[in-house]
Amino acid sequence: MIKQRAIISLGSNLGNRLELLQKALILLENQSIQIKTLSSIYETPAWGFESTPFYNACAEIETDFTPEALLLVFLKIEKQLGRFRNSSAGYSARQLDIDLLFYGDLLSSAKNLILPHPRLHLRNFVLVPLHEIAPYWLHPGLNATVEELLHKSTDRDQLKKLPFKKWSPSIFNSFSYITIVGNIGVGKSTLAQKIANTFKVPLLQEAFAKNPYLEKFYKDPEVYALPVEQFFLDDRLLQMQEFWQQNKANAVSDYTILKSLIFARQNLNKKDFENYRNRFEKIYPQQKKPDLLIYLYTDIDQLLEQIKRRGRPYEQQIKRTYLEKIEEGYLKLIKSQLEYPVLSIDTKSLDFEKSENDFQDILRLIIRASL
């Protein structure tokens, strides 16, 4: 079945409103419903009755469910998160409300399925977040865009927009130490830094620029392979030791000590690698292991473009074949029997540095890896 674009609204005014909305998105994605675009969360007055304020938001989704099947999924998730709909007339407080606003340009007047949602054009708590993500979506029944509907709205309720980062689920409740790995230029440091900033946790970041042999290695790899790899291993070990002496709780890092073997296997001759590996295997058991390893990957063409764009002079000599062999090393690593779970993320269509929606996609993937 061809996937269909649809728009939903989410609301909550009982319990931990924020957590309920976060969990609702994760449960939707567990049903293979893709969140394409997410609005900010808005705090809004209860509409049609007296109660505590709601948190409301809208999301554009992509799904192969029919509208009828979607409604059943929504009811199941609402029930799972503590809401039980009743048949009594009128509005009431609720833990969670998920409504289908649009399903493509479908018009339906069936008893249990009216589309578009019959009252969406009357409510600012729907129109404002809807306008944020889909201002030019055309209402097929009213022949007006969302922007036009908001302009014509007679609802005078004022909404308080929350910072978009409020969507961020508590990933460190599930994993206290998260390590992000991947090929050169894939964005592991960028993602690790963004996670550290968002959750105010310490960042263990590789100090690759300290290596005095790195630039020389890219120019003459045969001569400088062993010095560059020995320096990296010693420096990583020292850095990790000092980091964990100072930090005892949650943390994120942009490398794993296992990358030493990946690069050494590629760069060293057979004899040097055997000696290197023997030393590594003696010290590895004493190193702190992550609770989750995130492996970022994309195609080699994109890696080359990202390496070129960030402009480090010594990296501009990196060849496609070298990146391909490093990628093979990471693939062997994540397929091996590690002591902790691995989450693989294709970054080709993600811009988690600039797009808050993409960053939130990754955070929800992390939560889902714990389920």
ChimeraX attribute file (.defattr): number of C-alpha atoms within 10 A of each C-alpha:
attribute: neighborCount
match mode: 1-to-1
recipient: residues
	/A:1	7
	/A:2	8
	/A:3	13
	/A:4	14
	/A:5	17
	/A:6	20
	/A:7	24
	/A:8	20
	/A:9	22
	/A:10	21
	/A:11	27
	/A:12	26
	/A:13	24
	/A:14	19
	/A:15	12
	/A:16	10
	/A:17	18
	/A:18	21
	/A:19	15
	/A:20	23
	/A:21	25
	/A:22	16
	/A:23	17
	/A:24	22
	/A:25	20
	/A:26	21
	/A:27	21
	/A:28	17
	/A:29	18
	/A:30	13
	/A:31	13
	/A:32	12
	/A:33	19
	/A:34	20
	/A:35	21
	/A:36	16
	/A:37	18
	/A:38	26
	/A:39	22
	/A:40	22
	/A:41	25
	/A:42	24
	/A:43	20
	/A:44	21
	/A:45	20
	/A:46	19
	/A:47	17
	/A:48	9
	/A:49	11
	/A:50	11
	/A:51	13
	/A:52	13
	/A:53	17
	/A:54	26
	/A:55	26
	/A:56	29
	/A:57	26
	/A:58	30
	/A:59	24
	/A:60	21
	/A:61	20
	/A:62	20
	/A:63	20
	/A:64	15
	/A:65	17
	/A:66	12
	/A:67	20
	/A:68	10
	/A:69	10
	/A:70	18
	/A:71	17
	/A:72	11
	/A:73	18
	/A:74	20
	/A:75	18
	/A:76	14
	/A:77	21
	/A:78	21
	/A:79	14
	/A:80	13
	/A:81	16
	/A:82	14
	/A:83	18
	/A:84	13
	/A:85	13
	/A:86	7
	/A:87	5
	/A:88	7
	/A:89	6
	/A:90	7
	/A:91	11
	/A:92	15
	/A:93	18
	/A:94	18
	/A:95	20
	/A:96	30
	/A:97	21
	/A:98	21
	/A:99	18
	/A:100	21
	/A:101	23
	/A:102	24
	/A:103	22
	/A:104	17
	/A:105	15
	/A:106	14
	/A:107	16
	/A:108	15
	/A:109	11
	/A:110	8
	/A:111	6
	/A:112	9
	/A:113	15
	/A:114	16
	/A:115	21
	/A:116	23
	/A:117	18
	/A:118	12
	/A:119	9
	/A:120	19
	/A:121	21
	/A:122	15
	/A:123	17
	/A:124	22
	/A:125	28
	/A:126	23
	/A:127	24
	/A:128	23
	/A:129	23
	/A:130	28
	/A:131	20
	/A:132	17
	/A:133	19
	/A:134	20
	/A:135	17
	/A:136	13
	/A:137	18
	/A:138	18
	/A:139	22
	/A:140	15
	/A:141	13
	/A:142	10
	/A:143	10
	/A:144	14
	/A:145	17
	/A:146	23
	/A:147	19
	/A:148	17
	/A:149	22
	/A:150	21
	/A:151	10
	/A:152	11
	/A:153	14
	/A:154	12
	/A:155	14
	/A:156	8
	/A:157	12
	/A:158	13
	/A:159	18
	/A:160	12
	/A:161	17
	/A:162	13
	/A:163	10
	/A:164	15
	/A:165	15
	/A:166	14
	/A:167	22
	/A:168	20
	/A:169	20
	/A:170	15
	/A:171	18
	/A:172	18
	/A:173	10
	/A:174	16
	/A:175	19
	/A:176	16
	/A:177	18
	/A:178	25
	/A:179	22
	/A:180	24
	/A:181	23
	/A:182	25
	/A:183	22
	/A:184	18
	/A:185	22
	/A:186	24
	/A:187	23
	/A:188	23
	/A:189	20
	/A:190	15
	/A:191	21
	/A:192	24
	/A:193	20
	/A:194	17
	/A:195	22
	/A:196	18
	/A:197	12
	/A:198	12
	/A:199	17
	/A:200	11
	/A:201	18
	/A:202	20
	/A:203	22
	/A:204	22
	/A:205	18
	/A:206	17
	/A:207	11
	/A:208	12
	/A:209	9
	/A:210	11
	/A:211	16
	/A:212	13
	/A:213	18
	/A:214	22
	/A:215	17
	/A:216	15
	/A:217	19
	/A:218	17
	/A:219	14
	/A:220	11
	/A:221	16
	/A:222	12
	/A:223	12
	/A:224	18
	/A:225	22
	/A:226	20
	/A:227	15
	/A:228	20
	/A:229	24
	/A:230	15
	/A:231	17
	/A:232	24
	/A:233	19
	/A:234	11
	/A:235	17
	/A:236	20
	/A:237	16
	/A:238	11
	/A:239	15
	/A:240	18
	/A:241	13
	/A:242	11
	/A:243	16
	/A:244	13
	/A:245	8
	/A:246	9
	/A:247	13
	/A:248	10
	/A:249	11
	/A:250	17
	/A:251	24
	/A:252	26
	/A:253	25
	/A:254	21
	/A:255	22
	/A:256	20
	/A:257	17
	/A:258	14
	/A:259	19
	/A:260	19
	/A:261	19
	/A:262	19
	/A:263	16
	/A:264	23
	/A:265	20
	/A:266	16
	/A:267	21
	/A:268	20
	/A:269	13
	/A:270	12
	/A:271	8
	/A:272	14
	/A:273	18
	/A:274	14
	/A:275	10
	/A:276	20
	/A:277	14
	/A:278	10
	/A:279	11
	/A:280	16
	/A:281	11
	/A:282	9
	/A:283	10
	/A:284	13
	/A:285	9
	/A:286	8
	/A:287	11
	/A:288	13
	/A:289	17
	/A:290	21
	/A:291	16
	/A:292	22
	/A:293	24
	/A:294	21
	/A:295	22
	/A:296	20
	/A:297	24
	/A:298	18
	/A:299	14
	/A:300	18
	/A:301	11
	/A:302	15
	/A:303	20
	/A:304	19
	/A:305	11
	/A:306	15
	/A:307	20
	/A:308	16
	/A:309	11
	/A:310	11
	/A:311	10
	/A:312	10
	/A:313	10
	/A:314	13
	/A:315	18
	/A:316	14
	/A:317	13
	/A:318	15
	/A:319	11
	/A:320	12
	/A:321	10
	/A:322	12
	/A:323	19
	/A:324	13
	/A:325	16
	/A:326	20
	/A:327	20
	/A:328	14
	/A:329	19
	/A:330	21
	/A:331	16
	/A:332	12
	/A:333	17
	/A:334	16
	/A:335	9
	/A:336	9
	/A:337	9
	/A:338	11
	/A:339	10
	/A:340	10
	/A:341	15
	/A:342	20
	/A:343	16
	/A:344	19
	/A:345	16
	/A:346	12
	/A:347	18
	/A:348	13
	/A:349	8
	/A:350	16
	/A:351	14
	/A:352	18
	/A:353	13
	/A:354	9
	/A:355	11
	/A:356	17
	/A:357	21
	/A:358	19
	/A:359	20
	/A:360	19
	/A:361	22
	/A:362	18
	/A:363	19
	/A:364	21
	/A:365	18
	/A:366	25
	/A:367	18
	/A:368	17
	/A:369	15
	/A:370	13
	/A:371	7
